[in-house]
Amino acid sequence: MVQQKEIFFIRHAKSDWSEPGMRDFERPLNGRGNKDASSIGEFLKSKIKVPYYIHCSSSQRTRETCQHFVKIWNTDSDAINFEDSLYHGSLADFKSSIRSTNDKFHHIVLIAHNPTMDELVRRLTKYAIYDMPTCGVIQTTYRLNSWRDFDFQYLNFVDRYVPKEI
């Protein structure tokens, strides 16, 4: 049976560049990043419907962004997957993550990085983003039988949210 599914594409919040030589993967959020992640999390609380599943890059800054959301949304730990493949992964990696979602979840939150987030959102929605801001969110809908059937067909663009505008 064809169902309406929803995907929120979220770029991680602003990271800290103050420590020279720190590996990119290990960079934490800075003060603004923590503030923005909390405010976007509060804003999205009424928009993210249960049951939802979070696919999150395993980098430090995406984990910290996710932790703000998890705390605000009271997310069950079995509804989160930290994935190495989403750290600067390819479109095929993102597609694989989405397809791996259990069908009991009708909504996905995908937290990752540019430039792949920009490319993915452009490809799936025709929404011309060339630099998705930190903690930026694109809300989309999709009609399909199962997440396993997900392919690079166009999603329906619903809205765009950025911390400066909420």
Secondary structure, DSSP 8 states (H G I E B T S, - for coil): --EEEEEEEEE---B---STT--GGG--B-HHHHHHHHHHHHHHTTTS-SSEEEEEE-SHHHHHHHHHHHHHHT--GGGEEEEGGGSS--HHHHHHHHHTS-TT--EEEEEE-TTHHHHHHHHHH----SS--TT-EEEEEEEES-GGG--SS--EEEEEE-GGG-
